[in-house]
Amino acid sequence: ELPKVHPWVRMVRRGQVWTAWSSADGKTWKIGATHLKPMAAGMDAGVVFRVLPQDAQAYFSAKVSKVSLEAGVGRDVVMPFPVPATHTEGPRLTGVAMARSDSKVVVVRSSEKGLLRSTDDGKTWGAANGNLSGAANAVRSVAVHPKDPQIMFRAAGRAAGTAGWEGGLWKTTDGGITWKKLIFPGDFDGAGPSALCGEVIAFDPEKPETVYVGCETKGLFCSGDGGGTWNKLGIDGERITAVAVNGWCRGDNGLPQMHAVTCPDALMPLLGRGKAALSASVKVSRDYVSHDGGKSLWPICEWSEVGYLNIAFDKGSWAEPSYATTHGYCQSLQERKMFLSPGVKDMEAFRPFTALASSGRGDTRCGRALLQALDPAKPGRLSRSDHFGFRWEWVTSAGDVPKGGYIAFCGEYVKGERWWLLATDGLYRSDDGGKTLKKVMESRGVLTDVGSGAQP
């Protein structure tokens, strides 16, 4: 939707990236939507008017006073470079997960303290690291078994000088009291910028013996026996920043859609934690999908300008996931076409996002999603969608209001009222869909009210 005082429109193509601009005077331009739309190098250009299907008795008229076609891309209509995040550096909490089968079980990961776990809805917390120490507590990702919350996987590691890296993949069957290191050939970085990105371990919710794990540089793997053995699916030399399995919809073959997204080295410093310590050789970001339980893997989208940082599925969507990127919020259209939403859509834009998550919303067809930047221009609010991730609205925070942005969200699977929100200044809880917040933990894992539970 164009601003009412902007009668001028400008469409710009740069390779496969298309940007829309509007202006009040035809001289100063404001960016609108950005699309990734692969098309032939040579094509016809024209003007088309379209409206959404509605009452057949409605008529519309429009007029164009001037149309011009110019070669090249003007300096005044180049897609803005995002504002780098701040206040994300140092040892800190980096992610949060909730058990699908028991919403009272909540796990927080960190860059040096390992995992902190609560089994009573956040009233008390304890370390869930067993005898693990060192690189094993630089946790890159955690996943809770969808049917048995005592079972968890943790991917952890960090750069180790000339040795390259140290760490691995572990599994627990007793809630984190003891851990078994699995035979796994991948690599992880739970201390660098990747630590802020989405989870790279994902269960098939209906067949949890199937587990997907994405690595920092060594590819994507799948296990069909709960971690006993692993098959490599590909994606060598690319940094996998998030892996997600659609927990709401399954295809005609009875299998869910799985996505894995990546981000190149050049864009990782935007997260505010320096350069990536483990180098990925591929210079573009990609979105990969599998429809057959990992037997085949297809790249469906590729950007050189934008990096993927997280991914989420809406309850009512099969093939149109939502993405958090280095430049803002992005959504797919028919898998191969994607658009980056502008700031006029009640969300921040051209800032790195990692906090994106979805939940159920009772018996409604669509779910609920929360979204916000790592370092928003205006703190104290977040974006919420109850409409498939297409329509968003600002939610101004009440209660304990975070001073900065958000790293991760996690919502209760069925109703979508209870949420855990990890901000750059600590962990918060909401019982009303993200509207009212209560601070539970500081950014380094210290409880705000020590008297309310065991200190991690």
Summary of the structure (lengths in Angstrom):
residues: 456
radius of gyration: 22.1
end to end distance: 49.0
largest distance: 72.8
contacts: 1578
relative contact order: 0.12
helix: 6%
strand: 38%
